[in-house]
Amino acid sequence: MDVRWLTFALFGLAPTTLAATAYADEPAAIGSAALSSEEDLAAARSACDASRLPGKPGGGLLKRYEVTFLASHTEFDPKTCKPHGAGSWEVKDQIPCDGRRAGCGEVSFGILSNRHLASGQCPTETYDFAAICYKWTLHANTALKDLVVATYHPPQISDVTEQFPIKVRPVFPDKEKVKFSNWSRDGYGVWGATISNKDEPKFDWTTGVVQEDDPGGGKPKDDSCWCSGSMYDAFYRITGGSWELEENGDWVGDNIGYGRTIIDYYRTKRRAPCGTSFPQQMQFQTPTDSGSTPWTNYGGVKKIGSFFNYKQLTSTRAGQSRTQDYNPKPTKSRRACSAIRFPDPAAYGKPGDRIVVDDPRPVAAAAAAIARVSGVAVTYEDSPVADRSRMTPMVTGAGADDALLRPKSATLEFALPAGRSPADAADAATKAAEAYAADGRGAARYAVLQDTMIHIVPREAADASGRLVAVTPALDSRITIKPGARSGFAMLQAICDAASLAFGRPIHVGTVHAPALGALKVAFGADNESARDVLTRLLGAAGGELSWRLLYDPGTQEYALNLAEAR
């Protein structure tokens, strides 16, 4: 028996070396067809019954849904160049793809006629070749790889088994069709969309997820409701959220609006009509057999927003808007802010600098500055100030309406941390709180606590007569929450609800700029724990990059828990 080693090229794959065994004294060899042009490749695909001729795949990746030539062989006599025949192919195995098919695609066969050998042997002779081709058919991203194991049966010599690894690119949406779903009872316009790809009209998007991302460009002044001293932080960036997809690409659940408690607050403060608008970028991610793809932008940057007066509420997304009558109140004339002083992180200075902040809540402003230069999350909790002399109207022309009051502004000089460690940040926060107390004009005294985060909490606050008396911080309240599957936002609401009940004053979910929380799913609860500890655990589960400001409004005597990235 004569053993011969032969080499041939596979289209789109690395060359493979085969062993062929000849029978008796008649030499035989396996050869591959010479395919050097697009016309040759088109002929090879046609041999496999291609309905159309795809372009040449690049980088070893095949095009979806188009017949791709893999290989072709024939048997011949290497001494006389006599053809022995094309032979045939048989599929031996194909890896499971999505649990419903043997593989991600279809294998087809054909005869490629009158072609020369790729090896250059027998240049004056042409042969018929048995061709094997592949067409990816799975309209989903559940798998990006397939493996075809096929055996070539020559007319005379031993069979040869080959492996053909197949790869395709994931499919991403390139646009979405925006649609309004409904109004929530809390005043949010609920929006959704249908994602699509112009080249994939039949695609199954079930395994994918979309989320909103902040592309930048929003500014505090975009919130025309906000005034200095508001218990709600300015609303000018996305809240954050992620949504699962239906097979046809539908998703729904983007709640766009201020929400009932904030609308009621700014109506009370005589700021309506007002609203906000800011950018939103949608992103897509899908799990595959190689792991999840990175989050990828699609559809371009859109504007979303919300506007309200005393009778109606409008929600907008990507140029579309919906308006409804919402909890109508007697119309009052809009009042201008008595002061608008937006926080300016760029003015905070650099590590080690001494700076002065001028703010209705100077210790809160100090916490933000310390977090900015250190990169360490520093939370802040307001004190329930009752001294009328330490309050001022939020808007002009307020008269004697106490509901319009907010904390009076004050200055505070302190040193920024020189380093970026939690210890540096905690030390700077402690000294800032001490400087505020030493000034003698402060409306409260604060302590600094440290666990996995740094917390500035009130220990004393001015009572109605102006004396500093001991107070219990709102988030010291012991709360119990039954464990169960919840979104990050639902857990935040549960914490506020439980703390409100335990503390005896309303604690509302405030302005939330926390994309990480929007994608979070939790299952834990609380068993007679401080609300602060539970909130710390929630933010830690979201990645530890979030912080909060619990702000008290002396006019409404309520709190708002505002969340944002700690930066």
C-alpha positions, 0 to 999 in steps of 0.5 A: 500500500502506498501512502501519500500526503497531500495539501489543499486550501480551504476557502476562508480557513487555514490550509489542512494536510490530509493522508490518503491511502491508495489501493493495490498498484494503481496510484491515487491522490486527492486534489482540490480545485484551483479557485483564484477569482470571484468568478471561480468562487461563484461557480463553486457556490453555484455547484452547491445550489446557491440561490445567490452569490454572496460576497467574499467573507472577510477575516474568516467570518462568514456572511449570514444566510448566504451559501459559502464555499468551504472545500472541494476534492477530487481523486486522480492518478498523480502519474497519468493525471487520469481522473478517478471521479469527484467522490462525495461528502457526508456530514458526520456531526454538527454542534448543537446551536440553539437547542432546536437545531443540529447546527446553526446552518445548512450544509450543501453539496455539489459538483464543480466541473472542469476545473484545474488542480490547485496544486498545479499538477496536471496543468492540461487536465481538468476534473470534476470536484465534489464541493461542500458549502455552508449557509448560516440560517439561525436568525439569532445571536444565541450562537456565533459559532458552528462546527461541521465535521464532514467526511470526504468519500473518494471513489477508491482510496480511504475516506478523509474526515475534516472539521470546518469551524464556522463563525459569524458576526453578532447582529446589532440593531441600527435603529428603533421605532419609538412608540408610546405605551401608557401613562403610569399612575405616578405621572410617568409617560411609559415609552418603548420602541421596536429595534431593527436591523435593515439587513435582518427583517426576520431576526429573533432579538429575544436574548438581547437587552437594551439600556439607556446611556448618558452621552453627555451634554445635559446641564443643570440649567436644562431643569427649569423647575429647579431653584437653589435650595430645592430638596430635589437635585436638578434633573438633567441626566438620564435616570438609567434603565435596561429592558428585555426584548421581545422576539420582534424587537419590541421593548417597553418600560422607559418611564419619562417624567418627574413623577408625582411627588416632584410635580406636586413639590414644584407646583407647591413652590410656584415653579410651574409651568416648567420642565426639563429635556436632555440627551439619551443614547440607547445601547444594545447587548446580547449574550452569545456562545462566546460571552456577552457582547460589549454594550453598543450604541445604536439609533443615535442620540435622542432628546427626552423630557417632561413638562407640566403646569397645574393641569397637564403633564407632557412626556417626550421622547425622540421628537414625539410627545404625549400630554394628559390631564394630571392631578389638576390644581388651581393655577397660580402664577409662576414665581422666579427663583430667589436664587439660582446657583448651580453647583460648579464641579470645575470650580472645586479646585484641586487636591489640597486646596482651601476653598469656599462654598456658598450654598443653602446646604454648605456641608452638602456642597463640601461633601460633593467637592470632597468626593469630586477631588478624591473619587471617594463616595461621600454621602450627606444627610440633612438636618430637620431645621425648624428655626425660621430665621435660618430659612428664606423663600425659594421664589420671589414674591413669596409673601408669608407663605411658609410652604415656599421656604428653603434653607438660607445660604451660608458660606463654608471654608475648608480644605480639600483632601490632599490624597485620594484614599478613603482615609483622606476623604473621611479626614477632609469631611470631618474637618469640614463638618468641624469648621461649619460647627466652629463658625457659630452660624451653622444650623446644625452639627454633623458627625462623619461615619465610615463603613464601606462608604463615608457618611456625613450625618446630623447630630444636632439641629436648630429648633424653633428658638434657634438652639441646637438640640440633639436630633436622630438622623432619618436614615438611623430609622430601623426598617424591615423589608421582606426579601424578594426579587426586585429591580434596583429602583423598586428596592430604593422605593421600598427603602424610602417607604419603610424609612418614611413609616419608621421616621414619621416624615415623608422620605421621597425618592428624589432625582436619580442619576444612576444608570448602574441602579437601573440595570440592577436586580436584587433579592435581599431584604432588611431585618430591623436594620438601619435604613442607611445600612440597607441603602449602602448595601443596595448601592454596593450591589450596583457597583459601589460608584453611587452616592446619595444626598438626603435633603430636607425642605423646611417649607414642606417638611419632607425629605428627598433621597437623591442618587448620583454617581460619586464623581 
